[in-house]
Each structure stands twice: as C-alpha cells, then as structure tokens.
Amino acid sequence: MTDPHAPAPTTPPAPAPSPGAAPGAAQDDDPLARPLARPLELALSPRDWRELLVASFVLSLVLGVGFYALDYLNLHRVEQGATPWQPETSLDAHVPLSPRWVWPYLVYFPFCFLPLLFCGRIERFRVVVRSYLYTYVPCLALFSVVPTKMDRPAFEVTDVTTRWLQGLYDFDPGYNIFPSLHCANAVLVAWIVQHWAPRWALPGWALALAIAASTVLVKQHYVVDVPAGLALGTVAYALAFRRGPRRGEAKGGA
C-alpha cells in the first residue's frame, strides 16, 4: 500500500539552455532552430567536412554553369528570332546608371558563401543547400521557358570602376533577369545570418540591401525584378527553415 502522507516525487529541473539559444528551442533535438553560441561553432567529423566541401564545390559549379549556360542559350534564341520579355516600367527611366555600384554587385558572389561560416553541424549545411535549391530551381525553370532581357546603356570607360562594369557587361549578356537571383540569394543569406547569428543581422541586411540596390543602379535589372527576387529569397528561407516535428512527436508522442 502507498503511504498517503509520503511526499510526491519531484521532477529534476530541466537543463539550462546554452548561451545564445532561442527561447523554447530544443538544444539537441533541433540544432537548426537555435542561434550559434559562439561565432564559429564546429561539430564536424572528417566525413562531414568532405561532404560540406565537395557538395559546396559541386553545387556552386552546377548552379553557376547552369545559370550562365541559360544566359547564353537565351542570347542565341533571341538572335534566332525569339522575342524576349522585358519587364520595364516607368520607374526604370528615373534610375540613373551609377558605375560605382558595381562593387556591391560583385560582392554578391563571396556573400553567397557566408552561410558556410555557420555550418558547424552537417544538418545546418544541408538546410543551406535546400534553401539555395529553392531559389535556383524555380528561377532556372522560368528562365528556360520565358527569356528575359535587359537593355543596358552605353558609357565611357575611364577608370578601374568603369572597366570592371564593362567587363561585367561583356561576360553577362543580360538575360535571366526576372526574378533577380542576386536579390533572392542576397536576402536569403541575410535571413540565414539573422537566424543563426543575430548579432550580425544588421550588417548582413545592410549588405543584402546594397546588393539589391546595385542590381538596378548598374542596369543589370529592371526595378520589378528586385521585389520579385526579394520575395523568392524570403519564401526559400521560410521553406528551408520551417520546423518539423521533434523527435518523439512525429507519432503522437510515442
């Protein structure tokens, strides 16, 4: 028989969350949900490192080559008589060409690799890969079906800045513009930085918005391409970082 006067059993207190953890986050069950406890939080095995480095290289190569292959394919299609869509609006006439903005435009390329600094666990790396697939796959599909083209102004090459801008124009024929992948991936990186390293969110967003502004100021995109890209990057972040059921909850807590 149970003594009715015996004290009720006590439950041991839950362990305190690690520094920097989001309120209510499950530290072990959901490593994707919480911010980093320190700038570079590494918990990668040699096998994880191989997956991260090889997959990063292959993904960058495949997506980069795919984008520019479609760029030149659309150039060829237009030269053969296809009519490209040009989403120009009256706002574009009020946006001047500003060659100095080529620098933030070019910063985009290393900026896209910034999330790798926060991939201290292989699960984080895999969610970053998914997020980039959510921007690239729909864009490449749309670019292959609907060629788009940017009409860019002529300008005089007078210094290193204008030489870089002319080099950009020579390398990129100006197709694949809607939505702007520059804007989509820049805002995606900003969201990832805010999610895993909130203390760096402000500079991350400042740089992302500078990249977005540069796309129209160097005449690589029309104005309407920018909000379309920003929306795509935000949706990609929401899809890649959405919370699934925690362990033990997937089958009704069984």
PyMOL commands that set and color helices and strands:
alter all, ss='L'
color gray80, all
select helices_A, chain A and resi 46-79+90-94+99-111+114-118+122-145+160-171+181-196+198-217+225-240
alter helices_A, ss='H'
color red, helices_A
deselect
rebuild
show_as cartoon
